[in-house]
Amino acid sequence: MTRTSYFNSPFLLGFEPLERLLERTAKSAGDGYPPYNIEELPGEGATGGIVITLAVAGFAKEEISCTVEDRQLVIKGRQNEADGKTFLHRGIAARQFLRAFALADGIEVTSAALENGLLRITLARPDIQPTVRVVEIKTGGVS
């Protein structure tokens, strides 16, 4: 199998982490559990927020963890097994999950709330001001 690199241009310096992020995202794109929505909250310019809502019916607050690890939002769920119960039919699976979302620089998780089987995670998007920096050109030697 041949690996195609989209970032092998000499004009794209330092984008290797982005390439790894795209590869990791493509691998996890097929996992559909738990289902989720992503909404954009209204706001001025880029200051609006983002809300991720995951359908986690049957999970208690104690069975879900929400962490930010290396610019990645990671939501894990693990239901406790029903001790001493005998099921005649088990259509509701006690299924564990791991769902990860890559976060851009500056995106902050502001809150997470579980209500009616929906986990709602709110993210803040900062207003980024473009900057211009003049680089001084020296003569003589390279340093």
N, C-alpha and C positions, 0 to 999 in steps of 0.2 A: 504494500500500500504506500503510495507516495503522499507525503505531507506537503500541502501547499501553504506557503507563508505569504500573508497579505502585507506584512510589515517589513519586507526585505529591501525596501527602497532606501537609498542612502539619504533621502530627505526626511525620513521618519526616524529620528534618533530618540532612543529611550522609550519606545512604545512596546517593548517586549511584555511588560505586565498587562497591557491592554490586550495583547494577543492571547495570553494565557487566560485572561478573564473571559474573552469571547469563546475560547475552546471549552472552558468549564461550564459556561452558560448553555452552550449548544448540547452538551452531554446531559444536562438536567432538564432540558426543555420538554422531553417526552413524559415526565412524571406528572400525572394529573391529580394527585391526592395530596392534600386537600384542595378542593377548588377555591379560587380566590378572585377578587376584583381589585383593580387599582384605579383610584379616582384622583382627579386633580382638583384641589380646592382653589376657589377663586382668590385672587390677590393681585396687587399692583406689580406688574412686570414679572420678575422671576421670584417674587417673595411669597407667592402662593405655596400651599403645601400639597402633600400627597397623602392619601389614605389607602392602606392595604387592608382589605377585609378577607379573612379566611373563614370558611365554613368548618367549624370544629365541633359539630354536634356530638354530644356524649362525653366530651372531655371536660374535666373539672379544672379550675384555675391551677391547682397544685400539679396537674399532669401536663402542663404546658410550660415551656421556658422560651423566653425571648431575649436574645443576646446580640450584641454588636461585636463582631470579631474581625479585626483587620479590614475595615470598611465593607463589611458584609453583615446584613441583617439575617440572623439564623433563628428560625422558629422550629422547636422540636416538640413533639407530642408523644407521650407514652401512657396508655391507659393501664390501670392496675387490673390484673386478672380477677374475675369474680370468683372468690373462694367459696367452695361448698355449694355452688349452684350447679344444677343439672339442667341443661338446655334440651328441650325437645326439638327446637329449631333455633339456629343461631344465624340470623340474617344481618345483625348489626355486629360487624367485626370490631374487635378490640385491636385496632391497627395502629401501629406507631408510624410517625412521619417525621421528615426533616425537609423543611422548605427554606431556601436561601435566596436572598435578593442582594445583588451587588449595589453598593451605595456610592454615588459620585462624591468627590471632595466637597465638604461643606454641608452635606445632607445630615441632619440630626434627627434621631428618633426622639419625639417629644412625649408620647404617651402610648399606652397599650391598655385596652379594656375588653373584657369578655362579657357579652350580654346576649342572651337568647341563642346560644350556640354559635355566635359570630365573634371572632377575635378581630378587633379593629385597632390597627397600629397607625398612628399619625406621625408623619415626617415633616420637618420644616426645611424649606429650600431657601437658603440665604440669598440676599440681593448682592450679586457679585459685580463690582465696579471694574471695568476694564482699566488696565494700567499700562503706561508706556514708560520704559526705562531706557535712558541713553547710556550706551556702553562706550566708555572712553577708549579711543584708539591711541596706543602708545607707539613710539618709534624706537628702534634699537633692537632689543631682544624680546624673545617670547617669554612671558611669565604668567 
